[in-house]
Amino acid sequence: MRTLGFAYEVLEDENERFVDGKLANHNLTYLGIVAISDPVRPDVPEAVQSCLDAGINVKIVTGDTPGTAKEIGRQIGIFDTRIEDNEILTGQEFEEMSDEVVIKNLKNLHILCRARPTDKQRLVQLLQQSGEIVAVTGDGTNDAPALNHAHVGLSMGSGTSIAKEASDITIIDDSFKSITTAVMWGRSLYENIQKFIIFQLTINVTAMIIVLIGSLLGHDLPLTVTQMLWVNLIMDTFAAGALASLPPNNKVMQEKQRDNNSFIISKKMRNNILFMGLMFTGLLFFMLNYLKDSSGDISEYNLTIFFTTFVMLQFWNMFNVKAFTSGESAFRNMKNSKGFISVLFIILIGQVLIVQFGGDVFRTVPLNIVDWLIIVGASSFVLWLGEIKRIIWK
């Protein structure tokens, strides 16, 4: 706490009360003392811990005294018990240290107190030189240089206009918890993009191999141009809407940080794309041969079955893609995934309409109810296989 004392004196003469900046010729009566506190918000310790769990290092840069800075650091939980000498520096000590020495000790540095604006900017630049991705918070004009140099500058809604202009994001509610929420949404969005890529490339691999090999073997194209347009509509528009609308997952805050330069398609994604794509391709080629008649031709009815099976395989695979990064059941949290459910119904209804009423435009003929039930039920093995695998791995 900051302290402020109060005293008074009734002036009855004209003697100077201050000599060389010090009290003199006084007869003060002590009134009392007040302690002024700027308490940590109740939600900050939990938010800081969430950042630490997510692999984000939190450092305090303040103009306060070492004692005040230590106490704030203890209250928000950026160190366990007692802080070592090399974990807290004053601005003067920081200035006297060379860049090489500072970089060597950056990992252990938790608090920089009695800091000037140039110290904050220098710390940001040294962290960047050591390969860190740096986010800076600030609300004053003096914070503008550091906010501007950081990878992500976060100004406060109550801050100065200069700080807001220098930053990338303004936190309207001035809450540190908003930062952890932003990190969670950012990581969740990245995972949703990865899911979309898996879904899209799995369809692409399957369709490309089928069309290519089918043409090389001299068959009519098993999928027509209009059918591929429908598949692309599922793949690009509907799938993007379904997977992008998935709610954020709190578990992303316990995951390890990824390398900023890493390729968006991970090894696990690549293996999944190739395995599912080649499995679908093998299954569909088996169907092509099975659906041929004695003369080696395939009727329009059987080609319609083939086309519907192709779409339904991707339909059920969308469930697996939804659960890809979580490792949990595809049906978990389904009630909060209204966009995903809506897209599933659009794909299913759209496929029924195209098959039953598409005619020559889509080269389809209506299927009977029995064949519909067989196709939907048989193709769902993709989902159940994925569910079994997730249960075993869990």
N, C-alpha and C positions, 0 to 999 in steps of 0.2 A: 504493500500500500504506500501511496505517497502521503506525506504528512504536511500539515499546515498549522502553525501555532498562531494564536491571537493574543495581543496585549494592547493596553491603551494608557494614555496619559493626558490629563487636562493641561493644556499649554497656558501658563500664566506669565511667561516672560518671552523675550525675543532672542534667547540664546540659540545658536545653531545646534541642531540635534544630530547632524551628520558631519563628521570630520574625516576626510580621506576615505570616504566610502563606508565608514563605520559609525555605529551609534555612539553618541557622546552627550554628556549633560542631560541624561534622561532619568526619569523615575517611573518606569513602566509598571503597570499592574497586570499580572498574568491572568488571562481569561480562560484559556483552555486550548485544546488541540483537536484537530479533526483528521481522520484518515480517509483518504480518497482512493477508491478502488474502481478499476475498469474490469469487471469480472469476465471470465471466459464464458462464452455462451454454453448452455448445457449440452448442446448437440455436437460441440467441437471435438471433445475427446474421442467419441465414437467415430466421427468422420475421419479424424487423423489416423485412428487405428485401422480403419477401412483402407486408407491410402497405404499404410505400412504393409498390410496384408497383401495388397495388390502389387507390392514391390516398388512403391513410390516413396522415395526418401523425402522427408519434410525437414526444412531448415528454417530457423527464425533469424531474420535480419531486422534489427530494431535499434532505435536510438536510446533505448532505456539502459539503465545501469545493469551491470552483471547480475546483481542480486535479484532485481525484478525479472530480468530475462530468464534466469534459472528457474524461478518460481513458476512463471508462465509455461516454460518448457516441461516442468514436472507435472503441472496440472493437465496439460493436453496430452501427455504421455509419449513424448518423442524420445525419452530415454527411460531406462528401467528404474534404477535406484538413485545412485549418485553419479554426477557427471564428472568426467576426468578433465584435467587441465587442457588436453589437446582437443577437447570436444567443444570448448567455448573460447572465443577470441574477442578482444576489443578491436575497434576500428584502427587504433594506433598500432597494435600488434600485427594486425592483418596487413597494414600498409608497409610495415618494416620487413615482412616476409617476401622472399622472391617468388615468382610464379611457379617455379619448379617445386619449391617446398610446399606451397599451398596446394598444388595439384596432388602431391604425394599424400597430403593429409585431408583431402576433401571428403573422403568417405567417412571419416570419424567426426568431421566438423558438424555440430548440431546448431550452435548459436553463434551469431556474430552480433555483438552488442556495441553500443556507443558508435554505431556505424554511420557513415556519411553516404550521400547518394552515389558518390564515385566508388565506394566500397561495394555497394550492392551491384552496380554495373560490372565491376571487375569480377566479382564472384560469379555472376551469370556467364561471363565470357570464359572464365577458367573452367567452369563446369562443362560448357560446350566443347572446349578444347579437349577435355578428357573423355569425350564421347557420350555425354549425357544429353537427354532431351529435357529442356528446362522450361518450366512454367513459373511465372512470377506473379504475385499478387501485390497490389498497391492502390492507394487512394489519393496520394498527394502529388503535387507538381514535382517534388524531388524524386518521386518514383518513376517518372516518365522515361529517363534513359534506360533503366533496367527493364521496364515493360516493353520498350521498343526493341531491345536487343534479344529478349527471350524468344524461344520458339513459340511460346504461347503467353501472351500478356493478358492478365486478368485484372481488370480494374473494378472498383466498387461502385455501386449505383449512387452512393452518397459522396463519391470522390469528386475531384476537380475535373473540369472539362479537358484540361491538358492531359491528365492521366488517362481519361477515357479515349482521347484521340490517339494516344500512343499505344493503347492496348488492342488486342484482337477481340476480346470478349468482355462484356460488362456484366457483372453479377448484380442483378437488380436488388436482391434481398440481402446483399452483403454477408451471405452465409457461406462458411467454408464447406458445409454439407453439399452445397450446390456444385462444388468442384468434384466431389466424389460421385455425385449423380451424373455429371457430364462425362466423367471417365467411364462409368458403367454403361451409359448409352453409347458412347463412342466404341467401346470394345464389343458391345452387343451388335451394333451396326456392322462392324467389321466382320463378325461371325456370320451375320445374315447375308452379307455380300459373298462370303465364302460358300455358304449353302446354295445361293443362287448359281454360282459358278459350277458347283458340283452337279446340280440338276441340269443345267444347260449343256455342259460338256458331255454328260452321260447320254443325253438324247442325241447330241451331235455325233458322238462316236458310233452309236448304234445305227443311226440313219445313214451316215456316210458309208459305213462298211456294207450295209444291206444294199443300198443303191448301187455302189461301186461293183460289188461282186455279182449282184443280180444282172447288171448290164454286161459284165465280162462273160457271164455264162450264157448270154443270149436270150434271157427271159425279158418279158415285158416288165417295165418298172413296177416293182411290188407296191411302191407308194407314188401316187401321182403328184403333179405340181401343186394342185389345189389341196390335196391332203397334207403335203409338206407345209403349205401356208398355214393350215390349221395347227399343225404341230408347232410351227414357229410362233404362232400366236400364243399357244399354251406356254411355250418355253420362254419367250421374251416378256410378254405383257402380263399374263396371269401369274406366272411363277414369280416374277419380280414383285408383283403386288402382294402375293401370299407370303413370301419369305421375308420381304421387307417390313411387313406389318406384324411380325412376331414380336411379342413383348420382350423387354430386356430381361436378362437373366442375372440375378445377383451373384451367381457362382463365378462369373467372369472376373470378379474382384479377388478371387483366390487363385487365379491362374498365373503362371509365370509370364513375365513380360516377354514380348517377342522382339527380335532384332528389327530395328527400324528399316533396315535394308533387305529384310528377308522377302522372298517371293511370296505372293499372295496364295499361290497353290502350294500347300505343304505336301510332304511325302505321304501323309495319311490320306489327304484328299486325292492325290494322284492315284494311289493304289485303289481307292474306292471307285474312282471314275473308270479306271481300266477294268477292274473286276466286274462291276455292274454292267458296263457297256459291252464287254465281251460275252458275259453271261446272257444278256438280252439278245445279242446278235446270234449266238449259238442256238438259243431257244427259238428265235424267229425263223432261222434257216431250217431248223427241223420242221417247223410248221409249214414252211413253203413246200418242202418235199412231201410232207404228209398230206397236204391238201390237194396235191396233183391228182388228176384222174388217170385212167389207163393210157391215154394218149399223151400224157405229160403236160396237159394244159391245166390252168386253174380257173375255175368259174368265177364270175363276179361276186357270187354269194360267198365263196371261200376267200376271195380277196378282201371282201368286206370284213369277214371274221379276222383276217390277218391284220388289217388296218385297225380295227377296234382293239384287238389284243395288244398291238403296239402302243396305242394311246393309254390303255388301262394299266400296262406295266409301268409307264411313266407316272400315271395317276397314283398308284400305290407307292412308288419309289419316292414321291414327294413327302410322304410321311417319314420315311427313313432319313431323308435329307433334313427335315425339320429337327430330328433328334440327333443329328450327326455329331455336333460338338458337345452336347450335354451328356451323352451316353445313357440317358434315361428313356423311359417309354415315350413313344411318339404321341401317346394320348395324354401325357402329363401337361397340365396347364392349358388344356384344349379350350376350356370355357373362356379364357382370356385371349384366345386367338381367333376372334370373330372374322377378321379379314381372311385368315387362312381357310377357315371353314367355308366362307362365302365363295372363295375362288374354287374350292373343290367342287361345290355344287354347280358353279358355272361351267367347269370343264365337263362334268358328268352330263349335265343337261345339254350342253352344246354338242357333245359326242352323240347323244341319242338323237337329237334333231338332225344332225348331218347324216347319220346312218339311215334313219327312217325316212327322211325327206330330201336328202341331198341329191339323189338321182344321178343323172349323167354328169352333172357339174363336179361332183366329188367321186364319181365312179363307185357308187354304193347302191346296195339294194337293202330293203328292210330285213332285219333279222327277227326271228321269232323269239318269244319270251324265254324259252328254254335255253337257246344259244346265248342270249344275253346273260342269264344267270350263270351258265357254265363259264363264260369268259370272265365275268366279274369275280366269281368265286375262285377260279383257277389262277388268275393273275394275282390275286391277293396273297399268294404264297410269298411274294417279294416282301411284303410288310411283315408277315409272321416270321419269316426267316431272320429279318432284321431285329425283331423283338426278342427272339430266342438268343441271338448273338449278344444283344445288349444285356440281357439277364445274366448270361454266362460271364461276360466280362465284368459286370458289376459285382 
